[in-house]
């Protein structure tokens, strides 16, 4: 089950994800005429960079959030029918035609079942096609999670931060080869005050706030901010490179 997002605010604050996404995109070899799935397109910032590299190809901009897909549609309007827009859950079989490659940034950790995730991606990726992705990995936002355990009922969230070893095994089981998975630290200093609160509210604490009455949400964000030791988020990224096995 996916949740909707405040796509307009996300588009404004998602500078770290866009920066990482541009690096991940550079790992995907493209001739320019491929059909590529952006699995978790968000508001379309990285999707836009991808579409620019496919002058004779096309992009499937897929996200579980309808508001994110609408924001991406607005951003990518200039590409016309070279972009297909799909609202779908990566944890379920994907309702799209086969693609030559899959790109994903800052998304897989929101999918609870990674076995199903990789099976579903393999199901639409042509044999020999490349999967290039990055998401939150083991140890991601550990400081924020430690604080969340002390606030309210102690719920830390719905995310799924995995290890390279477990991801490698799941990819193999789903039919991928030439697998390379690794972690890297990305400590990210945030602008203090309202920008930090807005970022946490939109990117990190959205699922927590959905569990609260609207009148309690500001106080929850303020309490998390007050208990954090600083305004640097200890991000850890799980990087994934793999190829769909040729059957």
C-alpha positions, 0 to 999 in steps of 0.5 A: 500500500503506497501513500500520497505525498506533498509533491509540490513541497517535495519538488522544492526541498529534494535537492539532496535526492536530485544531487544523488540521482544525477550521480546514479544516472551517470552509471546507466549506459544509454545509446539514446534510443532506449525505453527506460523505466524511472521506478519512483519518479517523484516530482520528475527532477531526475526523470527530466535529466534521464529524458534529456539523454534519450532524444530518440527513446522514451521514459516511463515515469512511474510512482506510487503517489498520484500527486508526484506523477502529476507534478512530474507531468507538469515538469516533463510536459516539453517531452510530449509523448516520449514520457508515459505516466503511471501510478503504480505500486512497485510491490505489485506486478507492474502494468507497463510494457517491457523496458530496456533499462530501469533507473531508480533513486530514493525509492526502494526503501519505501517498498516493504517487500524487496523480494516482490520488488525485484521480481516485479522489476525483472518482470518488465525488464528485457533480458540483458537490460540494466538495473541501476538504482540507489535508495536508503541502506542499512544505517540510514537516518539512524540518528533520527530513528533513535530520536523517534523511539523516544517520541510518542509511541516510539514508532520509527516508520515504514521504511526498509533499509537493507544491506548489500548482502541481502539485496544481492541474494534477492536480486539473484533470486529474481533473475539478475546477474552481474550484481554489485551492491554497496553502501556509502555515507552521505551526511547532509547538512540542512538549513536551520529553522523552517527549511529543516522543519519543512524537509523533515515534515515532507521527506522523513516524517510524512508517514508519522504525521499521517498517524496523528490528528492534524492539530498535533502534527506541528508539535510532533515535528518540533519535538523531533527537531528539539531532540536531534543533536544537530541539523546534519542528517546521517544518510546512508545510500544503498547502491545497486547495479545488476543485469536481467539474466538472459533466459 
